Amino acid sequence: MSDAVQRVKSAASLPDATRLARYLEPRLPGGGSLAVEPLGGGQSNPTFLLTVGGLRYALRTKPGRAAELLPSAHQIEREFRVLAALGGAGVPVPGVHLLCTDEDVIGRAFYVMDFVDGRVFQDPRLPELTSAERGALFADMNRVLARLHGLDYAALGLGDFGKPGDYLARQIARWSKQYRASETEPIEAMDRLIAWLPSCIPADDATTLVHGDFRLDNLVIDAREPKVVGVLDWELSTLGSPLADFAYHCCVFHFPAGRHRGLGDVDPVALGIPTEAEYIATYCRNSGRAAIGDWDYYLAYNFFRMAAIVQGIRKRAEQGTAAAANALEMGRGARLLAETGWQRAQRIGAG
């Protein structure tokens, strides 16, 4: 890889392909020149396709040096650890090769994993698929998430990957702090959620490994079959509430279609997609649960959490450190997310 070649397609491209090639040469299989190009997707951690002597890998990096970032954000070290632990555990994840925390190599920490070939869909209405394929894909997403929640995390060496119990209380405190650190304008609904959510936490305190961002466009789908072959973007994974994790996945049923990429204003049955109630029932069967209580609370919490994340994206966009070109536009959605969450909270007596 001494004759490095860098193909630059965005402002988030690697600062020095030559130094990267020098670092990777004794650590990765393959030889010859190194080609680097951005991969579309995440708003948080830039991702790149590496081609090394005919072999393809994915490079995942922080958006900048640790000193420039919000505390506890962009934790690619946690991503690397959970991906390494899940290899062979029945959840489809890319294999990982190396983690580099030396920021002097390319100006930020990064890790290298296998490139998973397949399709990535953005629109949950799945216009690319037939009705039968849509139903099969939703069934497989449900199966994979239930499988993740059913793993023995301690046996995988992840017993210290988070704190068992009090997950929602800690998450509410964390995202409230993150939101305040990136606040750019007053959002009344967010203030109300920050005040209300800690006082009404459900009693269910089960702890499992959770993904934290399990949604369609973080999944790689087989090129021919409606089957999940890769679960990506594990930055928010931890030990936590499987019901909160599943409710986040189900927020798609409450977003409008179009720019918000949801199913909230379409007839899913006409598309071959299950209704939210049917999808919840399938998850209960897959996970051995009789039912899920406090559903509106879990939804309200997740809209609050998404609002905090999106607000962080907006702050980074204004600072010029966001990973994607549409970050500022996306960041403006924090208000709508917070207001949607507060509407859910009001359904169960908030305010």
C-alpha positions in Angstrom: 0.0 0.0 0.0 3.0 2.3 -0.3 1.6 3.9 -3.5 -1.5 5.3 -1.9 -4.2 6.8 -4.0 -7.0 8.9 -2.5 -10.3 9.6 -4.2 -12.0 12.5 -2.5 -15.7 13.1 -2.9 -16.7 15.1 0.1 -15.4 17.6 2.6 -15.3 14.8 5.3 -12.6 12.9 3.4 -9.6 11.5 5.1 -6.8 14.1 5.6 -3.9 12.0 4.7 -4.3 8.7 2.7 -0.5 8.2 2.6 -0.3 8.1 6.4 -3.3 5.8 6.6 -1.8 3.4 4.0 1.4 3.3 5.9 -0.5 2.4 9.1 -2.7 -0.2 7.5 0.0 -2.0 5.4 1.3 -4.3 8.2 -2.2 -4.7 9.8 -4.6 -5.6 6.9 -4.6 -8.5 4.4 -4.0 -7.5 0.9 -1.4 -5.4 -0.9 -1.1 -2.7 -3.5 -2.5 0.8 -3.6 -5.1 2.1 -1.2 -8.3 3.9 -2.6 -10.5 5.8 -0.1 -14.0 7.1 -0.9 -16.8 8.3 1.3 -19.8 6.0 2.0 -23.1 7.7 2.3 -25.1 7.5 5.5 -24.4 8.4 9.1 -24.7 11.9 10.4 -22.4 11.2 13.4 -19.3 9.2 12.4 -18.0 9.5 8.9 -17.6 6.2 7.1 -15.4 5.4 4.1 -14.9 2.6 1.6 -11.3 1.3 1.5 -10.1 -0.8 -1.4 -6.8 -2.5 -0.8 -5.4 -4.7 -3.5 -8.9 -5.8 -4.6 -10.2 -6.3 -1.1 -12.9 -4.0 0.3 -13.2 -2.7 3.9 -15.2 0.0 5.7 -13.4 2.7 7.7 -15.4 4.3 10.5 -14.0 7.4 12.1 -14.9 10.1 14.6 -15.8 13.4 13.1 -12.8 15.1 14.7 -10.4 14.9 17.6 -11.8 14.0 21.0 -11.2 17.4 22.5 -13.5 19.0 19.8 -16.5 16.7 20.5 -19.3 16.6 23.0 -18.6 14.3 26.0 -19.6 10.7 25.6 -20.5 11.2 21.9 -19.1 9.4 18.8 -17.9 6.4 20.7 -16.5 4.3 18.0 -14.5 2.4 20.5 -17.8 1.0 21.9 -18.9 0.2 18.3 -15.7 -1.8 17.7 -16.0 -3.7 21.0 -19.7 -4.8 20.5 -19.0 -5.8 16.9 -16.1 -7.9 18.0 -18.2 -9.6 20.7 -21.2 -10.3 18.4 -19.2 -12.2 15.7 -20.9 -15.6 15.6 -23.6 -14.8 18.0 -26.5 -15.0 15.5 -26.8 -11.3 14.8 -25.5 -10.4 11.4 -22.6 -7.9 11.8 -19.5 -7.1 9.9 -16.2 -8.6 11.1 -13.8 -6.1 12.6 -10.1 -5.9 12.0 -8.5 -3.1 14.0 -9.1 -0.1 16.2 -6.8 2.9 16.2 -7.2 5.5 18.9 -4.0 7.3 18.0 -5.4 10.6 16.6 -2.0 11.4 15.0 -2.5 8.8 12.2 -5.4 10.6 10.4 -6.4 13.3 12.8 -9.1 11.2 14.6 -9.7 7.8 16.0 -11.0 5.1 13.6 -11.6 1.4 13.1 -11.7 -0.9 10.1 -14.3 -3.6 9.5 -15.4 -5.8 6.6 -17.5 -4.1 3.9 -20.9 -5.8 3.8 -22.2 -6.0 0.3 -25.9 -5.6 -0.2 -28.7 -3.1 -0.4 -29.5 -0.2 1.9 -33.0 1.1 1.8 -34.0 4.6 2.9 -37.7 4.6 2.5 -39.7 2.2 4.8 -42.4 2.0 2.2 -39.9 0.0 0.3 -41.0 0.8 -3.3 -38.1 -1.3 -4.6 -39.7 -4.5 -3.3 -42.9 -6.5 -3.9 -45.6 -6.7 -1.3 -44.5 -10.2 -0.2 -40.9 -9.0 0.0 -41.9 -6.1 2.2 -43.6 -8.3 4.7 -40.7 -10.7 4.7 -38.2 -8.0 5.4 -40.2 -6.5 8.2 -40.5 -10.0 9.7 -36.7 -10.5 9.5 -35.9 -7.1 11.0 -38.2 -8.0 13.9 -36.5 -11.4 14.3 -33.0 -9.9 14.3 -33.8 -7.3 16.9 -35.5 -9.9 19.1 -32.5 -12.1 18.7 -30.2 -9.3 19.8 -32.4 -8.7 22.9 -32.3 -12.4 23.8 -28.5 -12.8 23.9 -26.6 -13.5 27.1 -24.5 -10.3 27.1 -22.4 -11.5 30.0 -21.4 -14.7 28.2 -20.3 -12.5 25.2 -17.9 -10.6 27.5 -20.2 -7.5 27.7 -21.2 -7.7 31.3 -19.6 -4.3 31.9 -20.9 -2.7 28.7 -23.4 -0.7 30.7 -25.1 -0.6 34.0 -27.9 -3.1 34.5 -31.1 -1.3 35.8 -32.3 2.3 35.8 -31.6 2.6 32.1 -34.3 5.1 31.3 -33.4 7.3 34.2 -29.8 7.4 33.2 -30.6 7.9 29.5 -33.0 10.7 30.2 -30.3 12.5 32.3 -27.7 11.9 29.6 -29.7 13.1 26.7 -31.0 16.1 28.7 -27.4 17.1 29.4 -26.4 16.5 25.7 -29.4 18.6 24.6 -28.5 21.5 26.9 -24.9 21.4 25.7 -26.0 21.7 22.0 -29.1 23.9 22.5 -29.4 26.7 19.9 -33.0 28.0 20.5 -35.7 27.4 23.1 -38.0 24.4 22.4 -40.9 24.4 24.9 -41.9 20.8 24.2 -38.3 19.6 24.9 -38.3 21.5 28.2 -41.6 19.8 29.2 -40.3 16.4 28.3 -37.1 16.9 30.3 -39.2 17.8 33.3 -41.8 15.1 32.9 -40.0 12.0 31.7 -38.1 11.2 34.9 -41.2 11.2 37.0 -43.2 8.5 35.1 -40.6 5.8 34.2 -42.3 2.4 33.7 -41.6 -0.3 36.3 -40.3 -2.8 33.7 -36.5 -2.8 34.3 -35.3 -5.7 32.2 -31.7 -5.4 30.9 -30.5 -6.7 27.6 -27.9 -5.6 25.0 -29.6 -2.9 22.9 -28.6 -1.4 19.6 -29.8 2.1 20.2 -30.4 3.1 16.5 -32.0 0.0 14.9 -33.7 1.4 11.8 -34.0 0.4 8.2 -31.2 2.6 6.8 -28.7 1.2 9.4 -29.3 -2.3 7.9 -27.7 -4.0 4.9 -30.2 -6.2 3.1 -29.2 -9.2 1.0 -28.9 -8.3 -2.7 -31.5 -10.9 -3.7 -33.5 -11.8 -0.7 -35.5 -9.7 1.8 -33.1 -10.7 4.6 -30.8 -8.6 6.9 -27.2 -9.4 6.3 -25.6 -6.6 8.2 -26.5 -4.4 11.2 -24.4 -1.2 11.3 -23.9 2.0 13.4 -23.6 0.6 16.9 -22.4 3.9 18.4 -25.4 4.1 20.8 -25.3 0.4 21.8 -25.2 -0.4 25.5 -27.0 -2.5 28.2 -30.5 -1.2 28.5 -34.2 -1.6 28.0 -35.2 -3.9 25.2 -38.7 -2.2 25.1 -37.2 1.3 24.7 -35.0 -0.1 21.9 -37.9 -1.8 20.2 -40.1 1.3 20.5 -37.4 3.4 18.8 -37.5 0.9 15.9 -41.3 1.4 15.8 -41.2 5.2 15.7 -41.3 4.7 11.9 -45.0 4.0 12.2 -45.5 7.5 13.5 -43.4 9.6 11.1 -45.1 10.9 8.0 -43.9 9.6 4.6 -41.7 11.6 2.3 -39.0 13.7 3.8 -39.5 12.1 7.2 -39.3 8.6 5.9 -42.2 7.1 7.8 -45.4 5.1 7.6 -47.6 7.3 9.7 -49.8 8.6 6.8 -49.9 5.5 4.6 -51.8 2.2 4.7 -49.1 -0.3 5.6 -51.4 -3.3 4.9 -51.9 -2.2 1.3 -48.1 -2.3 1.0 -47.8 -5.8 2.5 -46.3 -4.2 5.7 -47.7 -5.1 9.1 -49.5 -2.5 11.2 -47.8 -1.3 14.4 -50.0 -3.5 16.5 -49.2 -6.6 14.4 -45.5 -5.8 14.5 -45.6 -5.5 18.3 -47.4 -8.8 18.5 -44.7 -10.4 16.4 -42.0 -9.0 18.6 -43.8 -10.4 21.6 -43.8 -13.8 20.0 -40.2 -13.6 19.0 -39.1 -12.4 22.5 -41.4 -14.6 24.6 -43.5 -11.7 26.0 -47.2 -11.7 26.6 -47.6 -8.0 25.9 -45.9 -4.6 26.2 -47.3 -2.0 28.6 -46.6 1.8 28.8 -46.2 1.9 25.0 -46.9 5.7 24.8 -44.2 6.4 27.4 -41.6 4.5 25.4 -42.5 6.4 22.3 -42.4 9.7 24.1 -39.0 8.9 25.5 -37.7 8.0 22.0 -38.9 11.2 20.4 -37.2 13.1 23.2 -34.0 11.2 22.6 -34.1 11.7 18.9 -34.7 15.4 19.4 -31.6 15.6 21.5 -29.5 13.7 18.9 -30.8 15.8 16.1 -30.1 19.0 18.1 -26.5 17.8 18.4 -26.3 17.4 14.6 -27.6 20.9 14.2 -24.9 22.2 16.6 -22.2 20.4 14.7 -23.5 21.8 11.4 -23.3 25.3 12.8 -19.8 24.6 14.0 -18.8 23.1 10.7 -18.0 19.6 12.0 -21.1 17.7 10.9 -20.4 14.5 8.9 -23.1 15.0 6.2 -24.0 17.9 3.9 -27.7 17.9 4.9 -26.9 18.1 8.6 -28.3 21.6 9.2 -31.6 20.7 7.5 -31.9 17.5 9.5 -31.0 19.4 12.7 -33.9 21.7 12.3 -36.2 18.7 12.9 -35.5 18.7 16.7 -38.6 20.9 17.3 -40.9 18.6 15.5 -39.5 15.5 17.2 -39.9 17.1 20.7 -43.5 18.2 19.9 -44.4 14.7 18.7 -42.9 13.3 21.9 -44.9 15.7 24.1 -48.1 14.8 22.2 -47.5 11.1 23.1 -46.8 12.1 26.7 -50.1 14.0 26.9 -51.9 10.9 25.8 -51.0 9.4 29.2 -51.7 12.4 31.4 -48.6 14.6 31.0 -49.3 18.3 31.5 
